[in-house]
Amino acid sequence: MSVQAEFDRWAAAGKDRGMEERHWHTAKHALARMPVEAGETVLDLGTGSGYALRALRETRDVGHSVGLDASGEMVHNARSYTDDDLLDFLRGDFQHLPFRDDSVDHVWSMEAFYYAREPITVLREIRRILRPGGTFFCAVNFFEESEHTHHWQEQVGVDMQLWDRQQYREAFREAGLHVAEQDTIPDREIEIPPADAFPTEDWERREDMVDRYRTWGTLLTVGVAP
């Protein structure tokens, strides 16, 4: 199944709001680090429900910004969640970004980059459209060190790129982006039951749940355009 078809199905079932709620646990901490100033342009790759751009409009007063998604249904839903004229939502391909060179101040992507068929091409496109000093904040939960997310590939009907932390840094640099920082943001809002409550419906061992949410959480890699 294509990425478009899979996420059209998710959006039609209302799963975009569920993803928004779960992602927000760590996304809000990553968004707070973005050096975004009032009036600047932000591109959200894999925008889903558009929650990141809505948050940046509310907290940073960003200017005209765009959420791009491969799923037309996700785009339709995102448009319906806001009437802000400065936010646009488009269906599009990460490998052919519809922006001029040096025209975007910042790029954000949460839980979407690993669906890219040609990730280096996507990174080069991001480098092309970013203005000098512009940033790419790439947040993912599905990565090599977080072993308890690896089964997601079996649950999602599309290919997913499983990279480790070093591979993200190397790919950013290969595409011409300086790596400004990389770390993990723990999810402290997921409640982890006491040891005597395990196994649960989803977890055999408490240690595994701690590893997933507290130890690894979300991997954030930040690239800067020279």
N, C-alpha and C positions, 0 to 999 in steps of 0.2 A: 504494500500500500504506500502511496506517496505521502510526504509530509502534509501537503495540502489536504488530501482526502482524510487523513487521520485527524487533523485538527479541525477540519470542518465538522467531523462527527462529534468531537469533543465539545465544540462551541454550541452545536445544535442541542446537545444534551445539558447545556448549562455548566459544563465543567470549568469554563474560563473563570468563573467567580471563585470556585474552589481552589484553583491554582493561585489566583490572586491572594487569597487568604493565607495559604501555606507559604508562598514565596515572600510575602510581606515580612515574615518573622526575621529574615536576614536581609532582604532587599533594602529595607528602610535604613539599616546601618551603612550599607554600601552607598546608597544614594546620598546620605548625609556627608560622605567624604568627597563627593564630586565637586570640583572647583567651578561651579556654575554661577554665573552672575546674571542679574536681571537683563532681560532682552536677548539673551543668547539663544542660539538654535541647537536643539537636541534631536538626535535620531535615535529611536528605540527599535532595535532589531528583534523581531519576534515579540511584538508588543502585546499579544494576547488581549486581555481586557482593557489595555491602555492605562493601567493603574500607575505605572511609573511616571508617565507624562502628566497625569492629573496631579500627582503628588508634587512634581517639580514646578508646576504652574502655581500651586497653592503655597509652597514653601520658599521657592526661589524666584518666582515671577519670571520664568523663562519666556522668551519670545516665541515666534512661530516655530513650532516643532512638529515632528512627523513620527508616527508609529507605523512601522512596516511589518507585514506578516504575510506568510505564504498562503494562509487560510482566508478566503473571502468571508467565511462565516465569523471568524474572529474579528476581522475588520468591521463587519456589520455590527457586531455586538459592541465593540469599542466605541464606535460612533454614537451608538444609542445611549452610552453612559455619560455623555457630556454634551453641552451645547456651547462650549468654548470655541470661539472663532479662530483662536490661535493654535488649536490642535487639529491636525489632519491625520487621517488613518488611511493607509494605502495597502493594497495587495501588491506584493512584489517579490522579486528574487534577490536574495542576499548577494549573489555573485554579480549582479548588474544593478548597482544602486543608482536610482534616478536623481542624482545630484551632480552639480558641477564640481570641478576640482576646487579644493580649498574653500568650501562653502558652508561647512558645518562646524560648530564649535565643540560639540561633544557627542559621543555615541555611547549608548547604554544597551546592554543585552543581558537578560536574566533567563537562564534555563532554555536557551535556544541555540547557542552557537554550535553545540555538538551535533546538531542536525544538518549542518552545512555539508553538502556533497564534496566541495572543494574548499576546505577551510583556509588554506593559504591564499587562494584567490579572493575569498571574502575579506581577509585581513588586508590584502593589498588594496581592495576597493575602499575599505575604511581609511587606510592611510591616504589614499587619493583624495577623498572628500574632506578630510579633516584640515582645518586651518593650522598653521604652525602654532604649537603649544596646545592644540586640542587634545582631548583625552578619549580613550576607549576604556570603559569600565565593563569588564566581562565577568559575569557571575555564573557559576555552574555548581550544581550538586553532584552531577554524574561525572566522576573523575577517578583515576586509577587508585589513588590512596584511600578513597572512601569505598572500601570493599562491599559494604552493605547497601550500596546503590547499584551494584553491577547487574542485579537481576532485572532492573528496569528494562534492559534491552529485550528481554523475553516478553515483557508485558506491552511494549509499544511496537506497533506494526511497521516501523521504519528503522533504517540503520542509524546508529548513534556512534559518534566518534569518541572512543574512550582514551583520553590522553592523561598523562601524569603532569605534575606541576612543572617539571623541567621542559616537557614538550610544549606546554603553553608558552613558556618564556622564550624558547628557541623559535617557535613559530612567529611570535610577535616580532622578534628581532629580524627574522628572515624577511618579513613583510615591510621592514623599515620603521617599526615603532620602537621607541625606547621603553624598556620595562621600568616603570617608576616604583611599583610595589607589587607584592603578591603575598597574600596571607589567607587564612581561613577564618570565617565568621561563624561562631557557634550559634546554633538555634537553641535559645534558652526558654522559648515559650512552649515548646512541646513538653508536656508533662511526662516525666519518666517515673513509673511506679516503683515502690520499694522492691527489694530483691525477692521477698516472699510472695509477691504477686505474679511472678513468672513461673512458667511460660504464659504469655498472653495470646490473644488471637493472632497477632502479627509477629511476635518476637519470642524466640525460644529462651534467650538469655538477656538479662539486663545489661551485661557488658557490651553486647552488640548494639543495643539501642543507644547507650552512652557514646559508643564509638561513632555511630552515624550522626547523631545530633549535636553532641557536645564537643567531641574531639575534632571532627572534620567539618560538619555543617556545610557551609557554602565556600567554595574556592573563588576568591576574587583576584583577578589579574588586571593590572592597570597599565595601559600603554599610552605613550605620549608621542605626538607627531613632532618631529624636529623642525 
